[in-house]
Each structure stands twice: as structure tokens, then as C-alpha cells.
Amino acid sequence: MKDSNNSFSSNILVMAAPRNVINDGGRQQRDEENLLLNEDSPTSKKPIGAKLEGKFPLTRWELAAAITVFLVFSIGLISIYLTMPPAQYVNIKLPRSVSDLRILKDHLGAYANEYKAQFILGYCSTYIFMQTFMIPGTIFMSLLAGALFGVLRGLLLVVCNATAGASSCYFLSKLIGRPLVNWLWPEKLRFFQAEIAKRKDKLLNYMLFLRITPTLPNTFINVASPIVDIPFHVFFLATLVGLLPASYITVRAGLALGDLKSVRDLYDFKTLGVLFLIGFVSIAPTILKRKRTYE
């Protein structure tokens, strides 16, 4: 009787085993399918630095939002140009070299003196538009400000416009920038996030250091800052103050366009050394605080 019961129990275990294997296999298959669905879901939050390969990173909604913002800015810029006094627009174009800038300065000099308010409005609108949408050439606009308005007024224009354009780029990136930055600069974004995480207590000092020195491109800082959760007030203040030294060098160089052969001449080793020295002064409180903590 005992052997019969043991045999019966063994049969039950043998019959149940395949069912458990089937159930476990089915559960595993469902888990894998759910994982794939979650990875492909547009609402799933992907880690920073996960590069999207083989496809454009923006969804239809994000692309539509980007196009809409661009069109709104473009319509506003065109409207400002249409209200300005007539000029010889054939000779006016965005400069791509120092020689182009000299030609542009010659054509705009008299116009800027005669219609100063309208010209400044058009200049500011163009600068902010270029900075918002990361269009190269703002350094030539800074040189032009120095050539046309002098150091003080040119510096004020450049810093205010650069800060306004960077702020617009910040909010645009906050809206749709995460997948695009993950796609374009995944390694650089991971590095930036790690550095920000280590400097939460003295974030303003670190952002000032980045703005003053050419450690990271300003364009990358503009689009990556909202993604790594840098507060806007820190971003704004660091941009407003941190751009002063480099902007002063560029605007001042605009007074002597005839002696300038290339944009590379603006930032020689001496100039870079001065910028890094100013940058290290901005992070000195952080270094001293860490030293006291270790002691």
C-alpha cells in the first residue's frame, strides 16, 4: 500500500512538472514581450546617454512642436525686417568669414547711424534667433557689434542678446530636447550629468566656470542644461555673468577688423590662459570648501 502511494505521488509529480515548465516558459515569454513593449513605448523614460541609432529621435509631436516654434520665430523676424526702412538687401547677408564681415560693416555703417533704433531691433532679433536655433555665426555678430557700436554699447548688446537667446534655447530644449541631445551627444551628456551631480552645492560656481572657459561648447550647455536639471535661475545668472569676459574680447576685437585675419586669432594661448584663470577664480570657493572638509 505504501509503495502504491509512493508510485501514485511520483506519477503526480511527473505529470505536474511539464505544466510548471510550460507555465514558467509562458511567463518568461510574456515578460520578454512586455519588456520589448516597454522599451518601444514612447512614454517609457529612457536613461540619459542612451543613443538612438538608425532612426530620427524626435516623435511626430516633438517635430511638429519644433517646426511650429521655428515658424513663429521666423514670422516675427520677417515682420521686423519688413517694418525697417529700406536698404540694399542684396549686399546684406550673414557673414561666414572676417572678409564677409568687413564688407557687411561697410554697407551697414551709414544705415546703423541713420536708423539706430530700427537697426538695433533688427540686430537683436537676428542674434536671438541664431542663438535660439543654434545657427553658427553669432561670433561674427559680436564682432559686428564692436565695429558699429564700440566696446561698452557693443558689450551690452552682445551679453543681453546672448543671454536671451540662450534662455530661449534652454526652454526649447526643455520642451523637446532630451531625445535629440541623447542622439547627438550621448557620451558628452553623461559626462555633464556626472559633473553636475558632484557639484550640487556649488552649482553656480561650476556653471560660471563652464561659461567663462571653453571647456564645453556654449551650444551644448544651452541644450543640455534643462536635461540635467540645472535650475533656470542658475543657468540665467551664470550665462549673464559668465559670458562677459569672452564677449569683451570679441567685441573689442571688432574695433580692429582690418587687423583681424581669422576668428582663430581671437583666442590665442594668452587669451585662453586669461579666460581659464578667471574661470578658476570662479570655482575657488568650491575648492577651498572641499579642502576644509577633508582637513
PASEBA-1860 file (N, C-alpha, C; in nm, 3 decimals):
! residues 295
1> MKDSNNSF> 0.085/-0.122/0.000/0.000/0.000/0.000/0.087/0.125/0.000 ~ 0.193/0.115/0.081/0.285/0.229/0.087/0.354/0.250/-0.045 ~ 0.397/0.138/-0.109/0.461/0.151/-0.240/0.365/0.205/-0.343 ~ 0.239/0.168/-0.331/0.138/0.219/-0.424/0.122/0.370/-0.410 ~ 0.122/0.417/-0.284/0.109/0.562/-0.262/0.229/0.638/-0.316 ~ 0.349/0.579/-0.294/0.469/0.645/-0.345/0.466/0.653/-0.497 ~ 0.419/0.542/-0.558/0.411/0.540/-0.705/0.311/0.642/-0.755 ~ 0.200/0.654/-0.683/0.097/0.749/-0.723/0.149/0.894/-0.711
9> SSNILVMA> 0.224/0.922/-0.601/0.280/1.056/-0.581/0.382/1.089/-0.687 ~ 0.461/0.987/-0.724/0.562/1.011/-0.828/0.497/1.043/-0.960 ~ 0.388/0.973/-0.992/0.317/0.999/-1.117/0.261/1.142/-1.119 ~ 0.210/1.186/-1.003/0.156/1.321/-0.997/0.265/1.424/-1.021 ~ 0.384/1.402/-0.959/0.494/1.495/-0.977/0.541/1.498/-1.121 ~ 0.548/1.381/-1.183/0.591/1.374/-1.322/0.493/1.445/-1.413 ~ 0.363/1.430/-1.387/0.261/1.495/-1.468/0.259/1.647/-1.446 ~ 0.291/1.690/-1.323/0.285/1.833/-1.292/0.406/1.908/-1.344
17> APRNVIND> 0.518/1.838/-1.355/0.641/1.905/-1.395/0.632/1.973/-1.529 ~ 0.583/1.903/-1.635/0.572/1.972/-1.764/0.485/2.095/-1.758 ~ 0.375/2.086/-1.675/0.287/2.202/-1.665/0.360/2.322/-1.605 ~ 0.444/2.294/-1.500/0.519/2.405/-1.440/0.620/2.462/-1.538 ~ 0.685/2.373/-1.614/0.780/2.419/-1.712/0.712/2.504/-1.817 ~ 0.594/2.456/-1.861/0.518/2.532/-1.961/0.476/2.667/-1.906 ~ 0.427/2.666/-1.779/0.384/2.791/-1.719/0.501/2.889/-1.704 ~ 0.616/2.835/-1.657/0.732/2.922/-1.641/0.780/2.976/-1.775
25> GGRQQRDE> 0.775/2.889/-1.876/0.816/2.932/-2.008/0.724/3.038/-2.064 ~ 0.594/3.019/-2.043/0.497/3.118/-2.091/0.511/3.250/-2.019 ~ 0.535/3.242/-1.884/0.554/3.364/-1.808/0.678/3.438/-1.854 ~ 0.787/3.361/-1.878/0.911/3.423/-1.926/0.891/3.489/-2.060 ~ 0.816/3.421/-2.149/0.791/3.478/-2.281/0.710/3.607/-2.271 ~ 0.607/3.606/-2.180/0.527/3.727/-2.163/0.610/3.841/-2.105 ~ 0.701/3.806/-2.009/0.787/3.910/-1.952/0.877/3.972/-2.058 ~ 0.931/3.885/-2.148/1.016/3.938/-2.254/0.937/4.027/-2.349
33> ENLLLNED> 0.812/3.984/-2.381/0.729/4.066/-2.469/0.696/4.200/-2.405 ~ 0.663/4.197/-2.272/0.632/4.322/-2.203/0.753/4.414/-2.198 ~ 0.874/4.353/-2.180/0.994/4.434/-2.178/1.017/4.502/-2.310 ~ 0.995/4.428/-2.419/1.011/4.487/-2.552/0.909/4.597/-2.576 ~ 0.785/4.573/-2.530/0.682/4.675/-2.547/0.716/4.800/-2.468 ~ 0.767/4.781/-2.345/0.802/4.897/-2.264/0.918/4.974/-2.323 ~ 1.014/4.902/-2.383/1.127/4.970/-2.443/1.086/5.050/-2.565 ~ 0.989/4.998/-2.641/0.945/5.068/-2.761/0.840/5.173/-2.733
41> SPTSKKPI> 0.786/5.174/-2.612/0.680/5.268/-2.580/0.732/5.411/-2.577 ~ 0.662/5.506/-2.640/0.709/5.645/-2.639/0.701/5.710/-2.503 ~ 0.621/5.649/-2.411/0.607/5.708/-2.278/0.711/5.656/-2.181 ~ 0.783/5.550/-2.218/0.884/5.498/-2.129/1.001/5.594/-2.122 ~ 1.056/5.614/-2.002/1.165/5.710/-1.982/1.297/5.640/-2.003 ~ 1.370/5.680/-2.104/1.496/5.618/-2.136/1.608/5.688/-2.060 ~ 1.712/5.613/-2.022/1.821/5.674/-1.946/1.897/5.775/-2.027 ~ 1.956/5.873/-1.957/2.037/5.973/-2.023/2.158/5.906/-2.084
49> GAKLEGKF> 2.186/5.941/-2.207/2.303/5.886/-2.274/2.271/5.766/-2.360 ~ 2.145/5.720/-2.360/2.108/5.607/-2.445/2.091/5.655/-2.587 ~ 2.185/5.623/-2.673/2.184/5.676/-2.809/2.087/5.599/-2.895 ~ 2.005/5.671/-2.968/1.910/5.611/-3.060/1.975/5.600/-3.196 ~ 1.991/5.478/-3.244/2.061/5.457/-3.369/1.963/5.411/-3.475 ~ 1.985/5.459/-3.595/1.909/5.410/-3.709/1.778/5.480/-3.732 ~ 1.739/5.575/-3.647/1.613/5.645/-3.668/1.622/5.784/-3.608 ~ 1.541/5.872/-3.665/1.537/6.010/-3.615/1.476/6.010/-3.476
57> PLTRWELA> 1.537/6.081/-3.379/1.493/6.065/-3.239/1.361/6.132/-3.203 ~ 1.319/6.234/-3.277/1.200/6.309/-3.239/1.073/6.238/-3.286 ~ 0.972/6.239/-3.201/0.842/6.188/-3.241/0.773/6.291/-3.330 ~ 0.660/6.253/-3.386/0.586/6.346/-3.473/0.543/6.470/-3.397 ~ 0.499/6.450/-3.274/0.455/6.564/-3.193/0.571/6.657/-3.165 ~ 0.687/6.601/-3.128/0.803/6.684/-3.098/0.853/6.757/-3.223 ~ 0.851/6.688/-3.337/0.894/6.752/-3.461/0.797/6.864/-3.500 ~ 0.668/6.839/-3.482/0.568/6.942/-3.512/0.586/7.063/-3.420
65> AAITVFLV> 0.615/7.038/-3.292/0.637/7.147/-3.198/0.760/7.228/-3.236 ~ 0.868/7.160/-3.277/0.990/7.230/-3.318/0.966/7.316/-3.441 ~ 0.896/7.261/-3.539/0.866/7.336/-3.662/0.778/7.457/-3.630 ~ 0.680/7.438/-3.541/0.590/7.547/-3.505/0.666/7.662/-3.438 ~ 0.753/7.628/-3.343/0.833/7.731/-3.276/0.922/7.803/-3.376 ~ 0.984/7.727/-3.465/1.072/7.788/-3.566/0.994/7.883/-3.658 ~ 0.873/7.842/-3.699/0.792/7.927/-3.786/0.748/8.055/-3.715 ~ 0.713/8.043/-3.587/0.671/8.161/-3.511/0.786/8.261/-3.501
73> FSIGLISI> 0.904/8.211/-3.468/1.021/8.299/-3.460/1.054/8.358/-3.597 ~ 1.043/8.277/-3.702/1.076/8.325/-3.837/0.979/8.433/-3.882 ~ 0.849/8.412/-3.855/0.749/8.513/-3.893/0.775/8.644/-3.818 ~ 0.808/8.633/-3.688/0.839/8.753/-3.612/0.960/8.826/-3.666 ~ 1.065/8.750/-3.704/1.185/8.812/-3.758/1.159/8.880/-3.893 ~ 1.083/8.813/-3.978/1.050/8.870/-4.109/0.964/8.996/-4.092 ~ 0.872/8.992/-3.998/0.786/9.109/-3.973/0.869/9.230/-3.929 ~ 0.971/9.206/-3.845/1.058/9.315/-3.802/1.134/9.372/-3.921
81> YLTMPPAQ> 1.185/9.285/-4.006/1.259/9.331/-4.123/1.170/9.412/-4.218 ~ 1.044/9.372/-4.230/0.953/9.443/-4.322/0.919/9.582/-4.272 ~ 0.927/9.605/-4.141/0.896/9.736/-4.085/1.017/9.830/-4.084 ~ 1.135/9.776/-4.115/1.256/9.859/-4.114/1.264/9.944/-4.240 ~ 1.332/10.058/-4.233/1.350/10.142/-4.353/1.421/10.064/-4.462 ~ 1.393/10.096/-4.589/1.452/10.020/-4.699/1.605/10.031/-4.700 ~ 1.667/9.923/-4.745/1.812/9.918/-4.757/1.847/9.830/-4.875 ~ 1.974/9.827/-4.912/2.021/9.743/-5.022/2.045/9.602/-4.969
89> YVNIKLPR> 1.934/9.524/-4.964/1.944/9.391/-4.904/2.030/9.295/-4.986 ~ 2.058/9.331/-5.111/2.144/9.244/-5.193/2.283/9.232/-5.131 ~ 2.328/9.340/-5.068/2.463/9.341/-5.011/2.467/9.296/-4.866 ~ 2.352/9.258/-4.811/2.345/9.218/-4.670/2.323/9.067/-4.661 ~ 2.412/9.000/-4.592/2.399/8.856/-4.569/2.474/8.822/-4.441 ~ 2.441/8.705/-4.384/2.510/8.662/-4.264/2.657/8.633/-4.297 ~ 2.750/8.697/-4.227/2.892/8.675/-4.259/2.939/8.537/-4.216 ~ 3.026/8.478/-4.296/3.085/8.347/-4.265/3.236/8.355/-4.253
97> SVSDLRIL> 3.291/8.474/-4.273/3.435/8.493/-4.261/3.459/8.639/-4.223 ~ 3.583/8.668/-4.187/3.618/8.805/-4.149/3.606/8.899/-4.268 ~ 3.640/8.851/-4.388/3.627/8.935/-4.508/3.480/8.969/-4.535 ~ 3.390/8.871/-4.518/3.247/8.899/-4.531/3.202/9.003/-4.429 ~ 3.258/8.994/-4.309/3.221/9.087/-4.203/3.265/9.230/-4.236 ~ 3.382/9.244/-4.295/3.428/9.378/-4.333/3.335/9.440/-4.437 ~ 3.293/9.361/-4.535/3.201/9.411/-4.638/3.068/9.450/-4.576 ~ 3.018/9.365/-4.484/2.891/9.394/-4.419/2.899/9.521/-4.335
105> KDHLGAYA> 3.009/9.539/-4.267/3.027/9.659/-4.184/3.027/9.787/-4.270 ~ 3.090/9.779/-4.387/3.092/9.895/-4.476/2.953/9.931/-4.525 ~ 2.869/9.830/-4.551/2.733/9.856/-4.602/2.638/9.900/-4.491 ~ 2.663/9.855/-4.368/2.569/9.884/-4.260/2.608/10.005/-4.175 ~ 2.729/10.056/-4.193/2.774/10.166/-4.108/2.684/10.287/-4.115 ~ 2.659/10.338/-4.235/2.575/10.457/-4.250/2.430/10.427/-4.211 ~ 2.382/10.307/-4.246/2.244/10.270/-4.214/2.223/10.266/-4.063 ~ 2.321/10.208/-3.989/2.309/10.198/-3.844/2.310/10.334/-3.777
113> NEYKAQFI> 2.384/10.430/-3.833/2.387/10.565/-3.777/2.259/10.642/-3.806 ~ 2.201/10.619/-3.923/2.081/10.693/-3.962/1.955/10.638/-3.897 ~ 1.945/10.508/-3.887/1.826/10.442/-3.828/1.870/10.356/-3.710 ~ 1.918/10.420/-3.607/1.981/10.348/-3.497/1.884/10.255/-3.425 ~ 1.767/10.303/-3.389/1.672/10.222/-3.313/1.624/10.103/-3.394 ~ 1.589/10.127/-3.520/1.541/10.017/-3.605/1.652/9.914/-3.630 ~ 1.773/9.963/-3.647/1.884/9.871/-3.671/1.912/9.785/-3.548 ~ 1.910/9.845/-3.431/1.934/9.768/-3.308/1.826/9.663/-3.289
121> LGYCSTYI> 1.700/9.697/-3.320/1.592/9.599/-3.310/1.616/9.482/-3.405 ~ 1.654/9.512/-3.528/1.682/9.404/-3.623/1.802/9.323/-3.583 ~ 1.906/9.388/-3.532/2.027/9.318/-3.488/1.995/9.223/-3.372 ~ 1.923/9.274/-3.273/1.889/9.191/-3.156/1.803/9.072/-3.196 ~ 1.705/9.095/-3.283/1.617/8.986/-3.326/1.695/8.877/-3.398 ~ 1.787/8.920/-3.485/1.868/8.822/-3.558/1.958/8.743/-3.465 ~ 2.022/8.811/-3.371/2.112/8.745/-3.276/2.036/8.641/-3.193 ~ 1.922/8.680/-3.139/1.843/8.589/-3.055/1.793/8.471/-3.137
129> FMQTFMIP> 1.752/8.496/-3.261/1.706/8.388/-3.348/1.818/8.286/-3.373 ~ 1.938/8.335/-3.403/2.051/8.246/-3.428/2.088/8.167/-3.303 ~ 2.086/8.232/-3.188/2.124/8.166/-3.064/2.018/8.062/-3.023 ~ 1.892/8.092/-3.046/1.785/8.000/-3.008/1.794/7.870/-3.086 ~ 1.818/7.879/-3.215/1.817/7.761/-3.301/1.958/7.713/-3.338 ~ 2.055/7.756/-3.260/2.193/7.705/-3.271/2.249/7.723/-3.412 ~ 2.221/7.838/-3.472/2.273/7.869/-3.605/2.412/7.929/-3.590 ~ 2.514/7.872/-3.653/2.650/7.924/-3.637/2.663/8.066/-3.691
137> GTIFMSLL> 2.752/8.143/-3.631/2.779/8.277/-3.681/2.760/8.388/-3.580 ~ 2.722/8.355/-3.455/2.700/8.461/-3.357/2.829/8.533/-3.320 ~ 2.944/8.467/-3.338/3.070/8.534/-3.308/3.093/8.650/-3.404 ~ 3.047/8.635/-3.529/3.058/8.746/-3.625/2.964/8.860/-3.587 ~ 2.847/8.824/-3.532/2.755/8.926/-3.485/2.816/9.004/-3.368 ~ 2.892/8.936/-3.283/2.958/9.004/-3.172/3.067/9.098/-3.222 ~ 3.144/9.052/-3.320/3.246/9.138/-3.381/3.181/9.261/-3.445 ~ 3.068/9.240/-3.512/2.998/9.350/-3.577/2.949/9.452/-3.475
145> AGALFGVL> 2.905/9.406/-3.358/2.861/9.499/-3.253/2.974/9.589/-3.208 ~ 3.093/9.531/-3.194/3.207/9.614/-3.156/3.246/9.713/-3.264 ~ 3.238/9.668/-3.390/3.276/9.755/-3.501/3.179/9.872/-3.518 ~ 3.050/9.850/-3.491/2.948/9.953/-3.516/2.914/10.037/-3.394 ~ 2.924/9.979/-3.274/2.874/10.048/-3.155/2.982/10.077/-3.051 ~ 3.102/10.029/-3.069/3.205/10.049/-2.968/3.201/9.941/-2.861 ~ 3.292/9.951/-2.767/3.310/9.844/-2.669/3.193/9.837/-2.570 ~ 3.158/9.948/-2.506/3.059/9.944/-2.399/2.920/9.907/-2.451
153> RGLLLVVC> 2.872/9.982/-2.550/2.740/9.952/-2.604/2.738/9.817/-2.676 ~ 2.846/9.785/-2.745/2.854/9.656/-2.812/2.853/9.541/-2.712 ~ 2.927/9.556/-2.601/2.929/9.451/-2.499/2.791/9.433/-2.436 ~ 2.723/9.544/-2.408/2.589/9.536/-2.350/2.494/9.463/-2.445 ~ 2.499/9.497/-2.574/2.414/9.431/-2.672/2.442/9.281/-2.682 ~ 2.569/9.246/-2.689/2.607/9.106/-2.709/2.566/9.021/-2.588 ~ 2.598/9.068/-2.468/2.568/8.989/-2.349/2.418/8.973/-2.330 ~ 2.342/9.080/-2.349/2.196/9.071/-2.333/2.134/8.980/-2.439
161> NATAGASS> 2.178/8.993/-2.564/2.124/8.908/-2.670/2.164/8.762/-2.652 ~ 2.290/8.740/-2.616/2.337/8.602/-2.596/2.261/8.536/-2.480 ~ 2.235/8.611/-2.373/2.162/8.556/-2.260/2.016/8.528/-2.297 ~ 1.954/8.621/-2.371/1.815/8.599/-2.414/1.805/8.480/-2.509 ~ 1.898/8.470/-2.605/1.895/8.357/-2.698/1.923/8.225/-2.630 ~ 2.018/8.225/-2.536/2.047/8.103/-2.461/1.927/8.060/-2.377 ~ 1.855/8.156/-2.319/1.736/8.125/-2.240/1.626/8.065/-2.329 ~ 1.608/8.120/-2.449/1.510/8.064/-2.542/1.548/7.921/-2.581
169> CYFLSKLI> 1.677/7.899/-2.604/1.724/7.765/-2.637/1.703/7.669/-2.520 ~ 1.723/7.718/-2.398/1.701/7.638/-2.276/1.557/7.587/-2.271 ~ 1.460/7.677/-2.291/1.320/7.636/-2.280/1.277/7.550/-2.400 ~ 1.333/7.576/-2.517/1.304/7.491/-2.632/1.357/7.350/-2.609 ~ 1.476/7.340/-2.552/1.532/7.208/-2.521/1.454/7.140/-2.410 ~ 1.404/7.217/-2.316/1.321/7.160/-2.209/1.194/7.097/-2.266 ~ 1.146/7.153/-2.376/1.024/7.105/-2.439/1.049/6.979/-2.521 ~ 1.152/6.979/-2.605/1.172/6.868/-2.699/1.317/6.822/-2.711
177> GRPLVNWL> 1.406/6.871/-2.624/1.548/6.848/-2.648/1.604/6.716/-2.601 ~ 1.540/6.649/-2.504/1.600/6.529/-2.445/1.636/6.422/-2.548 ~ 1.544/6.377/-2.634/1.583/6.273/-2.730/1.688/6.319/-2.830 ~ 1.685/6.449/-2.865/1.781/6.500/-2.963/1.921/6.503/-2.905 ~ 1.935/6.547/-2.781/2.067/6.553/-2.718/2.118/6.412/-2.691 ~ 2.029/6.321/-2.649/2.069/6.181/-2.631/2.122/6.121/-2.760 ~ 2.067/6.165/-2.870/2.104/6.112/-3.001/2.236/6.173/-3.052 ~ 2.254/6.302/-3.028/2.371/6.372/-3.082/2.495/6.358/-2.994
185> WPEKLRFF> 2.479/6.376/-2.863/2.595/6.381/-2.772/2.575/6.290/-2.651 ~ 2.561/6.160/-2.667/2.533/6.073/-2.552/2.648/6.069/-2.450 ~ 2.773/6.056/-2.498/2.886/6.048/-2.405/2.908/6.182/-2.334 ~ 2.900/6.290/-2.410/2.920/6.422/-2.351/2.810/6.453/-2.249 ~ 2.689/6.407/-2.277/2.578/6.431/-2.185/2.596/6.353/-2.056 ~ 2.646/6.228/-2.065/2.672/6.150/-1.944/2.780/6.218/-1.859 ~ 2.884/6.267/-1.926/2.991/6.338/-1.854/2.936/6.463/-1.784 ~ 2.855/6.540/-1.854/2.799/6.663/-1.799/2.709/6.632/-1.680
193> QAEIAKRK> 2.628/6.530/-1.691/2.538/6.493/-1.582/2.616/6.450/-1.458 ~ 2.724/6.374/-1.478/2.805/6.329/-1.365/2.873/6.447/-1.296 ~ 2.922/6.542/-1.375/2.988/6.659/-1.316/2.888/6.746/-1.240 ~ 2.769/6.761/-1.293/2.666/6.839/-1.224/2.626/6.772/-1.093 ~ 2.614/6.639/-1.095/2.575/6.566/-0.974/2.678/6.583/-0.862 ~ 2.806/6.596/-0.897/2.911/6.610/-0.796/2.919/6.752/-0.740 ~ 2.853/6.848/-0.806/2.868/6.988/-0.767/2.734/7.054/-0.738 ~ 2.644/6.980/-0.679/2.512/7.035/-0.649/2.519/7.152/-0.551
201> DKLLNYML> 2.614/7.148/-0.456/2.621/7.252/-0.355/2.673/7.384/-0.411 ~ 2.763/7.378/-0.510/2.822/7.498/-0.570/2.798/7.498/-0.721 ~ 2.673/7.481/-0.757/2.639/7.467/-0.899/2.663/7.597/-0.976 ~ 2.634/7.711/-0.914/2.654/7.839/-0.982/2.802/7.861/-1.015 ~ 2.891/7.827/-0.921/3.034/7.844/-0.946/3.080/7.757/-1.063 ~ 3.031/7.634/-1.068/3.070/7.544/-1.176/3.016/7.593/-1.311 ~ 2.892/7.640/-1.312/2.835/7.692/-1.437/2.908/7.818/-1.483 ~ 2.950/7.901/-1.389/3.031/8.018/-1.425/3.163/7.974/-1.489
209> FLRITPTL> 3.225/7.872/-1.432/3.350/7.820/-1.487/3.330/7.772/-1.631 ~ 3.220/7.700/-1.656/3.193/7.650/-1.790/3.167/7.763/-1.888 ~ 3.096/7.866/-1.844/3.066/7.978/-1.934/3.190/8.061/-1.965 ~ 3.277/8.078/-1.866/3.395/8.162/-1.887/3.499/8.090/-1.972 ~ 3.520/7.963/-1.947/3.623/7.886/-2.018/3.561/7.806/-2.132 ~ 3.641/7.773/-2.233/3.589/7.691/-2.344/3.596/7.542/-2.315 ~ 3.562/7.502/-2.191/3.565/7.361/-2.155/3.459/7.282/-2.231 ~ 3.338/7.334/-2.235/3.229/7.276/-2.312/3.172/7.383/-2.404
217> PNTFINVA> 3.128/7.346/-2.525/3.069/7.446/-2.615/2.944/7.508/-2.555 ~ 2.927/7.638/-2.575/2.809/7.707/-2.522/2.679/7.649/-2.578 ~ 2.682/7.607/-2.703/2.561/7.548/-2.763/2.519/7.423/-2.687 ~ 2.615/7.338/-2.655/2.584/7.216/-2.580/2.531/7.250/-2.440 ~ 2.592/7.349/-2.375/2.546/7.388/-2.241/2.401/7.437/-2.247 ~ 2.366/7.512/-2.351/2.230/7.565/-2.364/2.127/7.453/-2.374 ~ 2.154/7.353/-2.456/2.054/7.249/-2.479/2.058/7.140/-2.373 ~ 2.174/7.120/-2.308/2.185/7.010/-2.211/2.146/7.051/-2.070
225> SPIVDIPF> 2.150/7.179/-2.039/2.124/7.224/-1.901/1.987/7.183/-1.849 ~ 1.877/7.203/-1.923/1.748/7.159/-1.868/1.736/7.008/-1.856 ~ 1.811/6.934/-1.936/1.803/6.787/-1.932/1.870/6.731/-1.808 ~ 1.977/6.797/-1.761/2.045/6.751/-1.640/1.994/6.826/-1.516 ~ 1.878/6.893/-1.531/1.807/6.956/-1.419/1.883/7.072/-1.355 ~ 1.943/7.155/-1.438/2.001/7.279/-1.386/1.889/7.383/-1.376 ~ 1.865/7.440/-1.259/1.756/7.539/-1.245/1.780/7.659/-1.337 ~ 1.670/7.716/-1.385/1.684/7.826/-1.482/1.751/7.947/-1.421
233> HVFFLATL> 1.725/7.979/-1.293/1.786/8.098/-1.235/1.939/8.083/-1.226 ~ 1.987/7.961/-1.202/2.131/7.936/-1.203/2.186/7.949/-1.344 ~ 2.115/7.890/-1.440/2.155/7.897/-1.580/2.159/8.042/-1.628 ~ 2.058/8.119/-1.596/2.048/8.259/-1.641/2.161/8.344/-1.584 ~ 2.182/8.333/-1.454/2.283/8.417/-1.389/2.423/8.379/-1.436 ~ 2.449/8.248/-1.449/2.581/8.204/-1.496/2.606/8.249/-1.639 ~ 2.502/8.250/-1.721/2.516/8.295/-1.860/2.540/8.445/-1.866 ~ 2.463/8.521/-1.791/2.473/8.667/-1.794/2.611/8.714/-1.749
241> VGLLPASY> 2.662/8.654/-1.642/2.792/8.696/-1.587/2.907/8.625/-1.657 ~ 2.890/8.496/-1.685/3.000/8.417/-1.739/3.039/8.452/-1.880 ~ 2.947/8.510/-1.958/2.980/8.546/-2.096/3.052/8.679/-2.108 ~ 3.062/8.753/-1.999/3.124/8.886/-2.005/3.270/8.884/-2.053 ~ 3.357/8.800/-1.996/3.498/8.806/-2.040/3.518/8.775/-2.188 ~ 3.462/8.663/-2.236/3.479/8.626/-2.377/3.412/8.727/-2.469 ~ 3.296/8.779/-2.429/3.227/8.878/-2.512/3.308/9.007/-2.520 ~ 3.371/9.045/-2.411/3.454/9.166/-2.413/3.570/9.151/-2.512
249> ITVRAGLA> 3.633/9.034/-2.511/3.745/9.009/-2.603/3.696/9.017/-2.748 ~ 3.582/8.958/-2.776/3.530/8.956/-2.913/3.486/9.095/-2.958 ~ 3.412/9.165/-2.873/3.364/9.299/-2.909/3.481/9.395/-2.929 ~ 3.578/9.385/-2.843/3.695/9.474/-2.854/3.772/9.447/-2.984 ~ 3.777/9.320/-3.024/3.844/9.286/-3.150/3.770/9.342/-3.269 ~ 3.639/9.368/-3.255/3.561/9.425/-3.365/3.602/9.565/-3.400 ~ 3.670/9.635/-3.308/3.717/9.770/-3.337/3.832/9.771/-3.438 ~ 3.899/9.656/-3.450/4.015/9.649/-3.540/3.996/9.533/-3.639
257> LGDLKSVR> 3.888/9.538/-3.714/3.862/9.430/-3.810/3.969/9.423/-3.919 ~ 4.030/9.536/-3.951/4.133/9.536/-4.054/4.255/9.455/-4.016 ~ 4.283/9.445/-3.885/4.399/9.370/-3.839/4.367/9.223/-3.811 ~ 4.240/9.189/-3.816/4.200/9.052/-3.784/4.197/8.969/-3.912 ~ 4.273/8.861/-3.913/4.279/8.775/-4.031/4.180/8.660/-4.023 ~ 4.159/8.607/-3.904/4.069/8.493/-3.886/4.011/8.496/-3.745 ~ 3.900/8.427/-3.728/3.837/8.419/-3.596/3.929/8.347/-3.498 ~ 4.012/8.258/-3.548/4.104/8.185/-3.460/4.204/8.278/-3.392
265> DLYDFKTL> 4.229/8.393/-3.453/4.322/8.488/-3.392/4.268/8.549/-3.264 ~ 4.137/8.538/-3.243/4.077/8.596/-3.122/4.122/8.524/-2.996 ~ 4.139/8.393/-3.006/4.166/8.312/-2.887/4.301/8.243/-2.902 ~ 4.407/8.320/-2.880/4.541/8.262/-2.877/4.568/8.205/-2.738 ~ 4.688/8.155/-2.716/4.719/8.091/-2.588/4.711/8.189/-2.472 ~ 4.751/8.314/-2.498/4.745/8.414/-2.391/4.601/8.442/-2.350 ~ 4.515/8.458/-2.450/4.374/8.485/-2.420/4.308/8.368/-2.349 ~ 4.335/8.247/-2.396/4.279/8.128/-2.332/4.330/8.115/-2.188
273> GVLFLIGF> 4.456/8.150/-2.168/4.510/8.144/-2.032/4.439/8.240/-1.938 ~ 4.410/8.361/-1.988/4.337/8.459/-1.906/4.197/8.408/-1.874 ~ 4.128/8.351/-1.973/3.993/8.300/-1.950/3.992/8.187/-1.848 ~ 4.088/8.097/-1.858/4.094/7.987/-1.762/4.130/8.037/-1.623 ~ 4.212/8.140/-1.616/4.245/8.198/-1.486/4.121/8.257/-1.421 ~ 4.043/8.331/-1.498/3.918/8.387/-1.445/3.822/8.274/-1.406 ~ 3.819/8.169/-1.488/3.732/8.056/-1.458/3.771/7.986/-1.329 ~ 3.900/7.969/-1.305/3.944/7.904/-1.181/3.914/7.990/-1.059
281> VSIAPTIL> 3.917/8.121/-1.077/3.878/8.209/-0.967/3.732/8.186/-0.929 ~ 3.648/8.159/-1.029/3.505/8.138/-1.002/3.479/8.010/-0.925 ~ 3.565/7.909/-0.941/3.544/7.783/-0.867/3.634/7.771/-0.745 ~ 3.710/7.877/-0.714/3.797/7.873/-0.597/3.722/7.848/-0.467 ~ 3.603/7.909/-0.446/3.530/7.879/-0.322/3.497/7.731/-0.307 ~ 3.465/7.664/-0.415/3.435/7.522/-0.409/3.558/7.441/-0.369 ~ 3.673/7.475/-0.428/3.796/7.402/-0.398/3.837/7.423/-0.252 ~ 3.826/7.548/-0.204/3.862/7.578/-0.065/3.769/7.508/0.033
289> KRKRTYE> 3.641/7.500/0.000/3.544/7.434/0.088/3.576/7.286/0.099 ~ 3.610/7.222/-0.013/3.645/7.081/-0.011/3.771/7.058/0.072 ~ 3.868/7.148/0.059/3.992/7.133/0.133/3.967/7.140/0.283 ~ 3.883/7.235/0.327/3.849/7.245/0.470/3.775/7.121/0.519 ~ 3.687/7.066/0.431/3.613/6.947/0.470/3.705/6.827/0.493 ~ 3.804/6.810/0.402/3.897/6.699/0.416/3.988/6.716/0.538 ~ 4.022/6.841/0.568/4.108/6.865/0.685/4.032/6.843/0.816
END
